[in-house]
Amino acid sequence: MGSLQFRAGTVAVVSNSKGRVLAFQRTDYPGQWQLPQGGIDKGESAVEGAWRELKEETGLGRQHVRLVGEYPDWTVYEWPDGAKRGARLGQAQRWFFFEAWDDEVEPTPDGVEFDDWKWVKVSWLVDQVVEFRKSSYQRALSALL
């Protein structure tokens, strides 16, 4: 994680009692689904970043979800050869697990461009992310759920 070649960020996994998680389809990569995630601001802890990203991307806050766990290791993604030319080599992310107080809770995002949020099965989500993220998603989600 110490390399400057990596970006640091967080992933917020929101689950309900049916074993599903909130995910959305990216408009810039059609067909690729992902969880709420983003970078950590200067002077901000990883968990503070996770709460902030969750609020910014979904509109869900402490009145809707509770933090119940975290994946203690940084998950490092490295871009495959030829991808992201001119960008950093990858990103390191910390995973946080949130649980919805109410299964009927729906996200109310503000100012974020994506298709509709959906409650999806974890196994389905893992199949929909890009190849180099699949093992990281599976490992982190298995540890959390």
Buried (B, 14 or more C-beta within 10 A) or exposed (E): EEEEEBBBBBBBBBBBEEEBBBBBBEEEEEEBBBBBBBBBEEEBEBBEBBBBBBBBBBBBEEEBBEBEBBBEEBBBBBBEEEEEEEEEBBBBBBBBBBBBBEEEBBBEBEEBEBEEBBBBEBEEBBEBBBEEBBEBBBBBBEBBE
